[in-house]
Amino acid sequence: MTITGMLGQSGLLTLLGMCVVFSFIIILIICMTIMKAVIHALKLDKEEPAKTPVASAPAASAAGNDGAIIAAIAAAVHDKALNS
């Protein structure tokens, strides 16, 4: 088999592979569009508002530790700067 024959076959295989991939992508887009229309028609895309519990005690106690967290981060950055 000559080089031109091999190049011709590789080009044909490349085009075939690209056609398969693009065909799959087009089919995927069509299926997703159909699913979107079906879900919208059945009104399944409406979300109910979630009831969130009120967290008062844990949030208040975590806010008091901000100074300690900031001090720990500052100490770590300072230590890293000294060691490098």
MDAnalysis code that builds the backbone (N, CA, C; Angstrom):
import MDAnalysis as mda
import numpy as np

u = mda.Universe.empty(252, n_residues=84, atom_resindex=np.repeat(np.arange(84), 3), trajectory=True)
u.add_TopologyAttr("name", ["N", "CA", "C"] * 84)
u.add_TopologyAttr("resid", np.arange(1, 85))
u.add_TopologyAttr("resname", ["MET", "THR", "ILE", "THR", "GLY", "MET", "LEU", "GLY", "GLN", "SER", "GLY", "LEU", "LEU", "THR", "LEU", "LEU", "GLY", "MET", "CYS", "VAL", "VAL", "PHE", "SER", "PHE", "ILE", "ILE", "ILE", "LEU", "ILE", "ILE", "CYS", "MET", "THR", "ILE", "MET", "LYS", "ALA", "VAL", "ILE", "HIS", "ALA", "LEU", "LYS", "LEU", "ASP", "LYS", "GLU", "GLU", "PRO", "ALA", "LYS", "THR", "PRO", "VAL", "ALA", "SER", "ALA", "PRO", "ALA", "ALA", "SER", "ALA", "ALA", "GLY", "ASN", "ASP", "GLY", "ALA", "ILE", "ILE", "ALA", "ALA", "ILE", "ALA", "ALA", "ALA", "VAL", "HIS", "ASP", "LYS", "ALA", "LEU", "ASN", "SER"])
u.atoms.positions = np.array([
    [0.847, -1.179, 0.000],
    [0.000, 0.000, 0.000],
    [0.892, 1.241, 0.000],
    [0.563, 2.179, -0.838],
    [1.378, 3.375, -0.963],
    [0.990, 4.402, 0.088],
    [1.830, 5.400, 0.202],
    [1.575, 6.458, 1.196],
    [0.316, 7.238, 0.839],
    [0.113, 7.490, -0.436],
    [-1.094, 8.233, -0.823],
    [-2.351, 7.428, -0.513],
    [-2.288, 6.114, -0.662],
    [-3.431, 5.269, -0.327],
    [-3.719, 5.290, 1.172],
    [-2.633, 5.227, 1.966],
    [-2.808, 5.283, 3.420],
    [-3.345, 6.643, 3.868],
    [-2.865, 7.720, 3.259],
    [-3.363, 9.055, 3.598],
    [-4.839, 9.192, 3.227],
    [-5.208, 8.614, 2.092],
    [-6.609, 8.656, 1.684],
    [-7.507, 7.906, 2.655],
    [-7.042, 6.737, 3.107],
    [-7.827, 5.972, 4.072],
    [-7.904, 6.680, 5.426],
    [-6.807, 7.285, 5.848],
    [-6.836, 7.983, 7.138],
    [-7.742, 9.210, 7.074],
    [-7.741, 9.890, 5.949],
    [-8.648, 11.030, 5.790],
    [-10.103, 10.590, 5.795],
    [-10.386, 9.477, 5.113],
    [-11.751, 8.951, 5.088],
    [-12.196, 8.513, 6.489],
    [-11.295, 7.870, 7.225],
    [-11.613, 7.444, 8.591],
    [-11.831, 8.651, 9.507],
    [-11.050, 9.694, 9.315],
    [-11.220, 10.920, 10.105],
    [-12.579, 11.543, 9.838],
    [-12.951, 11.660, 8.573],
    [-14.248, 12.234, 8.241],
    [-15.395, 11.379, 8.771],
    [-15.254, 10.070, 8.693],
    [-16.287, 9.172, 9.205],
    [-16.448, 9.340, 10.715],
    [-15.333, 9.418, 11.418],
    [-15.382, 9.612, 12.866],
    [-16.014, 10.935, 13.240],
    [-15.678, 11.991, 12.531],
    [-16.266, 13.311, 12.813],
    [-17.763, 13.305, 12.529],
    [-18.174, 12.633, 11.472],
    [-19.607, 12.551, 11.151],
    [-20.361, 11.796, 12.241],
    [-19.779, 10.725, 12.757],
    [-20.427, 9.971, 13.832],
    [-20.570, 10.835, 15.074],
    [-19.523, 11.552, 15.446],
    [-19.570, 12.389, 16.643],
    [-20.592, 13.504, 16.485],
    [-20.572, 14.210, 15.377],
    [-21.519, 15.305, 15.181],
    [-22.952, 14.799, 15.065],
    [-23.144, 13.629, 14.486],
    [-24.489, 13.050, 14.431],
    [-24.996, 12.752, 15.828],
    [-24.134, 12.194, 16.684],
    [-24.530, 11.917, 18.058],
    [-24.868, 13.202, 18.798],
    [-24.080, 14.244, 18.601],
    [-24.348, 15.521, 19.276],
    [-25.679, 16.097, 18.805],
    [-25.968, 16.024, 17.522],
    [-27.235, 16.539, 16.997],
    [-28.409, 15.751, 17.567],
    [-28.276, 14.417, 17.625],
    [-29.342, 13.587, 18.201],
    [-29.534, 13.912, 19.672],
    [-28.452, 14.131, 20.395],
    [-28.521, 14.484, 21.808],
    [-29.237, 15.820, 22.015],
    [-28.947, 16.800, 21.184],
    [-29.599, 18.106, 21.296],
    [-31.092, 17.973, 21.005],
    [-31.446, 17.197, 20.001],
    [-32.859, 16.997, 19.675],
    [-33.592, 16.321, 20.829],
    [-32.974, 15.285, 21.415],
    [-33.606, 14.590, 22.542],
    [-33.779, 15.518, 23.744],
    [-32.782, 16.351, 24.013],
    [-32.885, 17.273, 25.142],
    [-33.969, 18.330, 24.901],
    [-34.106, 18.783, 23.674],
    [-35.157, 19.755, 23.349],
    [-36.535, 19.132, 23.518],
    [-36.687, 17.892, 23.083],
    [-37.969, 17.191, 23.245],
    [-38.279, 16.995, 24.729],
    [-37.275, 16.589, 25.518],
    [-37.480, 16.404, 26.958],
    [-37.854, 17.711, 27.640],
    [-37.243, 18.807, 27.213],
    [-37.567, 20.116, 27.784],
    [-39.017, 20.464, 27.506],
    [-39.480, 20.194, 26.283],
    [-40.864, 20.491, 25.925],
    [-41.832, 19.619, 26.719],
    [-41.497, 18.351, 26.897],
    [-42.371, 17.444, 27.650],
    [-42.435, 17.857, 29.115],
    [-41.303, 18.160, 29.706],
    [-41.274, 18.560, 31.118],
    [-42.023, 19.871, 31.311],
    [-41.862, 20.795, 30.392],
    [-42.577, 22.074, 30.495],
    [-44.079, 21.874, 30.302],
    [-44.482, 20.983, 29.405],
    [-45.903, 20.736, 29.156],
    [-46.563, 20.070, 30.354],
    [-45.834, 19.209, 31.052],
    [-46.379, 18.529, 32.229],
    [-46.234, 19.362, 33.505],
    [-45.667, 20.546, 33.369],
    [-45.447, 21.479, 34.478],
    [-44.626, 20.841, 35.600],
    [-43.617, 20.087, 35.217],
    [-42.726, 19.486, 36.195],
    [-41.514, 20.369, 36.501],
    [-41.423, 21.511, 35.837],
    [-40.288, 22.397, 36.048],
    [-40.538, 23.444, 37.120],
    [-41.672, 23.394, 37.772],
    [-41.974, 24.334, 38.842],
    [-41.422, 23.788, 40.146],
    [-40.627, 24.585, 40.835],
    [-40.085, 24.176, 42.117],
    [-40.893, 24.816, 43.233],
    [-41.158, 24.007, 44.256],
    [-41.846, 24.536, 45.418],
    [-40.813, 25.190, 46.326],
    [-41.177, 26.312, 46.932],
    [-40.200, 26.952, 47.815],
    [-39.906, 26.061, 49.019],
    [-38.642, 25.897, 49.299],
    [-38.232, 25.046, 50.414],
    [-38.346, 25.822, 51.712],
    [-38.817, 25.142, 52.739],
    [-38.915, 25.767, 54.050],
    [-37.570, 25.620, 54.741],
    [-36.948, 26.742, 55.037],
    [-35.643, 26.702, 55.690],
    [-35.826, 26.943, 57.179],
    [-35.232, 26.101, 57.989],
    [-35.343, 26.304, 59.430],
    [-34.513, 27.510, 59.860],
    [-34.955, 28.156, 60.886],
    [-34.254, 29.326, 61.398],
    [-33.157, 28.851, 62.340],
    [-31.941, 29.152, 62.006],
    [-30.804, 28.753, 62.831],
    [-30.308, 29.973, 63.582],
    [-30.653, 30.063, 64.855],
    [-30.258, 31.245, 65.613],
    [-29.057, 30.981, 66.514],
    [-29.057, 29.912, 67.263],
    [-27.983, 29.664, 68.224],
    [-26.657, 29.306, 67.557],
    [-26.599, 28.362, 66.610],
    [-25.291, 28.039, 66.031],
    [-24.661, 29.200, 65.267],
    [-25.464, 29.983, 64.590],
    [-24.914, 31.104, 63.835],
    [-24.344, 32.160, 64.773],
    [-25.001, 32.377, 65.889],
    [-24.522, 33.379, 66.831],
    [-23.229, 32.924, 67.495],
    [-23.104, 31.625, 67.809],
    [-21.887, 31.148, 68.463],
    [-20.718, 31.113, 67.482],
    [-20.987, 30.847, 66.204],
    [-19.919, 30.834, 65.214],
    [-19.395, 32.241, 64.952],
    [-20.265, 33.239, 65.091],
    [-19.835, 34.611, 64.844],
    [-18.861, 35.078, 65.912],
    [-18.934, 34.524, 67.113],
    [-18.029, 34.916, 68.178],
    [-16.625, 34.377, 67.976],
    [-16.429, 33.378, 67.162],
    [-15.122, 32.768, 66.929],
    [-14.381, 33.400, 65.760],
    [-14.909, 34.448, 65.171],
    [-14.259, 35.064, 64.015],
    [-12.866, 35.568, 64.351],
    [-12.711, 36.152, 65.520],
    [-11.403, 36.667, 65.917],
    [-10.380, 35.555, 66.042],
    [-10.782, 34.418, 66.604],
    [-9.866, 33.297, 66.754],
    [-9.490, 32.713, 65.399],
    [-10.445, 32.650, 64.492],
    [-10.169, 32.125, 63.149],
    [-9.214, 33.046, 62.408],
    [-9.449, 34.341, 62.499],
    [-8.578, 35.316, 61.833],
    [-7.170, 35.244, 62.406],
    [-7.054, 35.090, 63.735],
    [-5.744, 34.997, 64.360],
    [-5.013, 33.735, 63.913],
    [-5.723, 32.613, 63.784],
    [-5.095, 31.373, 63.342],
    [-4.605, 31.481, 61.907],
    [-5.397, 32.100, 61.053],
    [-4.987, 32.281, 59.654],
    [-3.785, 33.206, 59.567],
    [-3.791, 34.294, 60.330],
    [-2.673, 35.229, 60.326],
    [-1.396, 34.565, 60.814],
    [-1.519, 33.725, 61.848],
    [-0.353, 33.027, 62.370],
    [0.194, 32.041, 61.336],
    [-0.676, 31.352, 60.647],
    [-0.228, 30.405, 59.630],
    [0.469, 31.111, 58.475],
    [-0.070, 32.238, 58.047],
    [0.550, 33.002, 56.953],
    [1.909, 33.542, 57.393],
    [1.971, 34.040, 58.620],
    [3.230, 34.578, 59.146],
    [4.276, 33.472, 59.250],
    [3.879, 32.305, 59.742],
    [4.807, 31.175, 59.858],
    [5.294, 30.715, 58.483],
    [4.393, 30.677, 57.509],
    [4.772, 30.294, 56.154],
    [5.770, 31.293, 55.559],
    [5.561, 32.587, 55.836],
    [6.451, 33.609, 55.312],
    [7.844, 33.492, 55.938],
    [7.906, 33.121, 57.211],
    [9.202, 32.993, 57.872],
    [9.970, 31.752, 57.419],
    [9.266, 30.682, 57.138],
    [9.909, 29.413, 56.772],
    [10.285, 29.314, 55.304],
    [9.780, 30.179, 54.470],
    [10.121, 30.068, 53.039],
    [11.133, 31.074, 52.606],
])
